[in-house]
Every structure is written in C-alpha cells, then in structure tokens.
C-alpha cells in the first residue's frame, strides 16, 4: 500500500511538471466566471450601439481625444526665416509706390545631413634671424619661436585623428540607437568615406580604458556600499571567442542593480567565462572591500555560497516556478 502511494505521488509530480513545461501558456479563465453578455442581458453575443443620450445609468461616456493643432507638432523646432522681396516695389502700371499686404508663408522641414571632414589645424611659427644683438641666435641657448596665441586643440589620443565629438557620436549610435559598428561602417561607406569598424572599435575601447575607467571604478566601489541590490546572470555567446577557441560558449554576463530605495541608482555589468562563486566575488569584492547588504536573487545556489550577505531575498518573478500547483494534484497526493 505504501509503495502504491509513493508511485501515485511521483506520477502526479511528473504530470504536474509536464503541464508546466508543455501545457498551455496562454491566459486561463475561470469557468465559473459570468459572460459579459449575460451581465448585460444580451443573447447570442448581440452588440448594441447606443447614442450619447441612451447611455445606461452609472456608465461613463468615452471622451474623445482632442486633436492637436497642426502648428503644435513642430513647435519645439528652431525657425529660420528667409525673406523674398520683389525686384521692385514700384507699380509697373501707374509708376507709384506699392503697399505691402499679407505675405505668403510656406513652412518646410529642412534636414541637413551630417558633415564629416578632417580639420587640419596649421599653426604658423615665426623666428627672427635678423642681425640684432637681442635676436642673434648665437646669444641664446635656444631659438625664439613665436606662434599664434590660439590654444592648440586637445586630441583624445596621441598622434590620432579621433576627436571627442566623433567618438561620442559613435558611442551614441552604438549604445543609445543600437546601431552596430558594421552598420556604421557601411553608412560611412555609402557617404564615400572609408572608416572601418576596427578603427571605430579601437577608439571606443581606448576611450573607455583611458577616460571612463575611473568612473566605472568609482561606481563599483559605490555599489559595494549599497544596502539593497539585485543580482542575476545570463548566458552570452561571443562569436569571436568561440571561433578562436579561447572560451567555450558558456560565457556569462553578471548584472547588479541598486534597489529602488537607494539614492544612487546604477547598473553594473561583469563578463566572465562561467557562473561560479569566483565570478560573483569579482563583482562583490574589490580591493578587500566586500558587499555586506541584502541581495535579491533568483535562487541560484552560488548566491547561497556568498557568506557576506546580511540578507538574502528571493525574487517574486521566480516564485511560481518553485512551487507545485496543488489544484492540479489529486486528493490522494495532497
């Protein structure tokens, strides 16, 4: 009898797991719920159209969305006026001066494509070679050179044509507008410019390491001082690394986000070859400083192995996948 009961229990568990994995995922309705047409006293799902005066008591008439005036749609754009006057304001018939009346106004939305060029700044230097006692080169250790007082443009990298505006535009298209570098390369090629994706990638990488690294390090240390965070990890396949064989396809991106109660809102990403405790520690331990607050996770066992959490909470989004739906089981199993 005990053996048969265990078999029935295991059978019900398997059936429940199959229903969760392969069952219908669409919204399920309670069969005891009343039909809306029955509540309205209608039969055969008949639809009745009523006028504004025949609206049932307690019902509210839908408000029509007011139309926006045509001029409001483009109200935030700057306006450049171009005036066109006739060649002469003298009447060709009577020869007297004419009076201006209401003008004809035509509005056009103008788009000026981006202009890309190399700005070559040439600073002309001057030196005096006249035979003068104060200007004689032999009386000075170094030749006196005079040049423009205009400040020299500051470049992002030494001996590089990369400008802050161009690199910022590349990063904006990539990160904000989600335009990959190969599509940016093609866009420049369509414009007649040979700017490779390799060059764009190198400029972005150098900018991140030489300028943004300090901001990232500050954010990572601030992240460790938060009291409430969210943690998660997801698989990521990097094609170039798979081709080179440097890493397998099971690479992961770890993400940490500050809780809603925190004043400093941030998201920290970390890329690694796996999802072990060592990868988690790379994110939560920096230069001997540990995160010791409360973390909300999905229940992955690695988070339990991190012993510095003062609190470990579960995510409600994964709650339904951790319980057994009791109403699907038989009374014998319950």
MARTI-450099 format. One record per residue (C-alpha): residue number from 0; residue in three letters; x, z, y. Coordinates in steps of 0.1 Angstrom, whole numbers, plus 2048, in hexadecimal, padded with zeros to 3 digits. Example, Ala and Ser with C-alpha at 12.3 -4.5 7.8 and 13.67 -1.06 7.14 Angstrom:
BEGIN
0_ALA_87B_84E_7D3
1_SER_889_847_7F5
***
This chain:
BEGIN
0_UNK_800_800_800
1_UNK_81C_809_818
2_UNK_82E_7E8_810
3_UNK_80F_7D4_816
4_UNK_80A_7E5_838
5_UNK_82E_7DD_842
6_UNK_829_7B9_838
7_UNK_809_7B7_84D
8_UNK_81A_7C7_86B
9_UNK_838_7AF_869
10_UNK_820_792_865
11_UNK_80D_79C_885
12_UNK_82D_79F_898
13_UNK_838_77C_88E
14_UNK_817_76D_897
15_UNK_818_77F_8B9
16_UNK_83B_771_8BF
17_UNK_830_74E_8B6
18_UNK_812_750_8CD
19_UNK_829_75B_8EA
20_UNK_842_73F_8E2
21_UNK_82C_722_8D8
22_UNK_80A_72C_8E4
23_UNK_7F7_71F_903
24_UNK_809_728_924
25_UNK_7EC_71E_93A
26_UNK_7D6_737_94C
27_UNK_7BE_748_934
28_UNK_79A_751_93E
29_UNK_786_76E_932
30_UNK_768_761_91D
31_UNK_752_77D_92C
32_UNK_758_76F_94F
33_UNK_738_761_95E
34_UNK_736_73D_968
35_UNK_736_738_98E
36_UNK_719_720_98B
37_UNK_704_73A_979
38_UNK_70B_752_995
39_UNK_6FE_739_9AE
40_UNK_6DF_732_998
41_UNK_6E8_70E_992
42_UNK_6E5_6FC_971
43_UNK_6F9_6E0_963
44_UNK_715_6E6_97C
45_UNK_701_6D6_997
46_UNK_712_6D6_9B9
47_UNK_6FC_6DC_9D8
48_UNK_708_6D1_9FA
49_UNK_6F9_6E6_A16
50_UNK_6F9_6E2_A3B
51_UNK_707_6FB_A54
52_UNK_6E4_709_A59
53_UNK_6DD_70E_A34
54_UNK_6FB_723_A2C
55_UNK_6F1_741_A15
56_UNK_6F0_764_A23
57_UNK_713_774_A22
58_UNK_725_753_A1E
59_UNK_73E_748_A39
60_UNK_740_724_A45
61_UNK_762_715_A42
62_UNK_773_710_A63
63_UNK_780_6ED_A6B
64_UNK_7A5_6EC_A72
65_UNK_7A9_6E1_A96
66_UNK_7BC_6C2_A9C
67_UNK_7DC_6C4_AAE
68_UNK_7DF_6AF_ACE
69_UNK_7F6_691_AC9
70_UNK_80E_69D_AE4
71_UNK_813_6BE_AD3
72_UNK_824_6AF_AB4
73_UNK_843_6A4_AC8
74_UNK_842_6BF_AE3
75_UNK_863_6CF_AD9
76_UNK_878_6B0_ADC
77_UNK_88C_6A9_AFC
78_UNK_880_68D_B12
79_UNK_896_673_B23
80_UNK_884_65F_B3E
81_UNK_88D_63B_B45
82_UNK_87D_62C_B64
83_UNK_878_606_B68
84_UNK_86F_5F9_B8B
85_UNK_865_5D6_B94
86_UNK_87F_5C0_BA4
87_UNK_86C_5C2_BC5
88_UNK_851_5D8_BD3
89_UNK_846_5BD_BEC
90_UNK_826_5AB_BE4
91_UNK_82F_587_BDC
92_UNK_80D_57B_BEA
93_UNK_809_58D_C0C
94_UNK_82D_598_C10
95_UNK_824_5BD_C17
96_UNK_832_5DC_C07
97_UNK_81F_5E6_BE7
98_UNK_814_609_BDE
99_UNK_81C_619_BBD
100_UNK_7FF_621_BA5
101_UNK_7FD_633_B84
102_UNK_81B_629_B6E
103_UNK_819_61C_B4A
104_UNK_82A_636_B34
105_UNK_836_62D_B10
106_UNK_844_649_AFA
107_UNK_85D_640_ADF
108_UNK_86E_657_AC6
109_UNK_893_64C_AC6
110_UNK_8AC_653_AAA
111_UNK_8D1_650_AB1
112_UNK_8E5_64F_A91
113_UNK_903_666_A8D
114_UNK_923_658_A9B
115_UNK_943_65E_A88
116_UNK_966_656_A96
117_UNK_989_663_A97
118_UNK_991_674_AB8
119_UNK_9B6_66E_ABF
120_UNK_9C2_686_ADA
121_UNK_9E1_67A_AEA
122_UNK_9F3_693_B00
123_UNK_A0C_681_B17
124_UNK_A2C_695_B1D
125_UNK_A43_691_B3A
126_UNK_A67_69B_B40
127_UNK_A7D_697_B5E
128_UNK_A9F_684_B59
129_UNK_AA8_681_B7E
130_UNK_ACA_68C_B8A
131_UNK_AC0_6AC_B9A
132_UNK_AD1_6CE_B95
133_UNK_AB0_6DF_B8C
134_UNK_AA5_6C2_B75
135_UNK_AC6_6B9_B65
136_UNK_AC3_6BD_B3F
137_UNK_AE7_6C9_B3D
138_UNK_ADE_6E9_B51
139_UNK_AC3_6F3_B39
140_UNK_AC3_6FD_B15
141_UNK_AA3_6E8_B0E
142_UNK_A94_6CB_B1F
143_UNK_A76_6D4_B35
144_UNK_A56_6C2_B29
145_UNK_A37_6C1_B3E
146_UNK_A15_6B8_B2E
147_UNK_9F0_6BA_B35
148_UNK_9E0_6DC_B3A
149_UNK_9C3_6D2_B23
150_UNK_9C3_6E9_B05
151_UNK_9CE_6D9_AE4
152_UNK_9B1_6D4_ACB
153_UNK_9B2_6EE_AAF
154_UNK_9B0_6DE_A8C
155_UNK_9A3_6EF_A6D
156_UNK_9C1_6E7_A58
157_UNK_9E4_6DD_A61
158_UNK_9EA_6B8_A62
159_UNK_9C6_6B1_A59
160_UNK_9AB_69D_A6B
161_UNK_990_6B5_A61
162_UNK_97C_6C2_A7F
163_UNK_966_6E1_A7F
164_UNK_947_6CB_A87
165_UNK_94D_6B3_A6B
166_UNK_953_6CD_A50
167_UNK_935_6E1_A5C
168_UNK_91F_6C2_A5A
169_UNK_92C_6BC_A36
170_UNK_924_6E0_A2C
171_UNK_901_6DE_A3D
172_UNK_8F8_6BE_A2A
173_UNK_905_6CC_A09
174_UNK_8F7_6F0_A0B
175_UNK_8D9_6ED_A21
176_UNK_8CC_6CA_A1B
177_UNK_8D9_6C9_9F7
178_UNK_8EB_6A8_9FB
179_UNK_907_6A6_9E1
180_UNK_929_69A_9EC
181_UNK_927_67A_9D8
182_UNK_908_671_9EC
183_UNK_919_67A_A0D
184_UNK_936_663_A02
185_UNK_91D_647_9FC
186_UNK_90C_64D_A1D
187_UNK_92D_649_A2F
188_UNK_936_62A_A1B
189_UNK_914_61B_A26
190_UNK_91F_621_A4A
191_UNK_940_610_A43
192_UNK_956_62F_A40
193_UNK_96D_637_A23
194_UNK_969_65D_A21
195_UNK_96D_668_9FD
196_UNK_95B_685_9EC
197_UNK_97D_693_9E2
198_UNK_987_696_A06
199_UNK_966_6A7_A0F
200_UNK_969_6BF_9F2
201_UNK_98D_6C8_9FB
202_UNK_983_6D0_A1F
203_UNK_966_6E5_A14
204_UNK_97C_6F8_9FC
205_UNK_998_6FE_A15
206_UNK_97F_709_A2F
207_UNK_970_722_A17
208_UNK_991_731_A0D
209_UNK_9A1_732_A2F
210_UNK_984_73B_A45
211_UNK_966_748_A31
212_UNK_978_75C_A17
213_UNK_97A_77A_A2F
214_UNK_955_779_A34
215_UNK_94E_778_A0F
216_UNK_966_795_A09
217_UNK_954_7AA_A23
218_UNK_932_7A1_A14
219_UNK_93E_7AB_9F1
220_UNK_94A_7CD_9FD
221_UNK_92A_7D2_A10
222_UNK_917_7C9_9F1
223_UNK_928_7E5_9DD
224_UNK_91C_7FE_9F8
225_UNK_8F7_7F5_9F4
226_UNK_8E0_80E_9E2
227_UNK_8C7_7F5_9D3
228_UNK_8D0_7D2_9C4
229_UNK_8C3_7B8_9AC
230_UNK_8DA_7A8_992
231_UNK_8D5_78A_97C
232_UNK_8EA_76E_96B
233_UNK_8E2_74B_960
234_UNK_8F4_730_94C
235_UNK_906_714_95F
236_UNK_916_6F5_951
237_UNK_933_6E8_965
238_UNK_939_6C4_95A
239_UNK_95D_6C1_965
240_UNK_968_6E0_953
241_UNK_956_6D5_933
242_UNK_967_6B3_935
243_UNK_989_6C3_93A
244_UNK_982_6DD_91F
245_UNK_98D_6FA_935
246_UNK_96D_70C_92F
247_UNK_950_709_917
248_UNK_92D_701_922
249_UNK_923_726_923
250_UNK_92E_72D_946
251_UNK_919_744_95B
252_UNK_910_74B_97F
253_UNK_909_76F_988
254_UNK_8F4_778_9A6
255_UNK_8EF_798_9B8
256_UNK_8D6_79D_9D4
257_UNK_8CF_7BA_9EB
258_UNK_8AE_7CC_9E7
259_UNK_892_7C8_A01
260_UNK_898_7EB_A0E
261_UNK_8BC_7E3_A18
262_UNK_8C5_7DC_A3C
263_UNK_8E0_7C3_A31
264_UNK_8D0_7A6_A1F
265_UNK_8E8_791_A0A
266_UNK_8EC_77E_9EA
267_UNK_90E_77E_9D8
268_UNK_916_764_9BD
269_UNK_932_766_9A3
270_UNK_93C_74B_98B
271_UNK_94C_753_969
272_UNK_951_746_945
273_UNK_939_75F_935
274_UNK_921_77C_939
275_UNK_935_799_92D
276_UNK_93A_7BA_93E
277_UNK_95B_7AE_94D
278_UNK_948_793_961
279_UNK_930_7AD_96D
280_UNK_94C_7C4_978
281_UNK_95C_7A8_98C
282_UNK_93D_7A9_9A1
283_UNK_937_7CF_9A3
284_UNK_95B_7DC_9A4
285_UNK_973_7D0_9C0
286_UNK_995_7E1_9C7
287_UNK_98A_801_9B6
288_UNK_969_803_9C9
289_UNK_94A_805_9B2
290_UNK_926_7FE_9B7
291_UNK_913_81E_9AF
292_UNK_8F0_818_9BB
293_UNK_8D0_80C_9A9
294_UNK_8CF_7EA_999
295_UNK_8B0_7D6_98D
296_UNK_8B8_7BF_970
297_UNK_8A7_7AC_954
298_UNK_8B1_7C4_938
299_UNK_8D0_7B1_92C
300_UNK_8E5_7CA_918
301_UNK_905_7C4_92D
302_UNK_8F4_7D6_94B
303_UNK_8F0_7F5_935
304_UNK_915_7F6_92F
305_UNK_91D_7F9_954
306_UNK_91E_81F_958
307_UNK_920_822_97E
308_UNK_8FC_81B_985
309_UNK_8EA_839_993
310_UNK_8C9_828_989
311_UNK_8C1_80A_972
312_UNK_89F_7FB_977
313_UNK_88D_7DF_965
314_UNK_87F_7BF_975
315_UNK_859_7BC_973
316_UNK_85D_796_96E
317_UNK_86A_79D_94B
318_UNK_851_7B9_942
319_UNK_839_7A2_930
320_UNK_854_794_919
321_UNK_85E_7B7_90E
322_UNK_83D_7C4_901
323_UNK_826_7B9_8E4
324_UNK_803_7AD_8EE
325_UNK_7EE_7C7_8DC
326_UNK_7CD_7B4_8DF
327_UNK_7DB_798_8C9
328_UNK_7E3_7B0_8AC
329_UNK_7CB_7BD_892
330_UNK_7BE_7E0_891
331_UNK_7D2_7E6_871
332_UNK_7F3_7E1_883
333_UNK_7E9_7F6_8A1
***
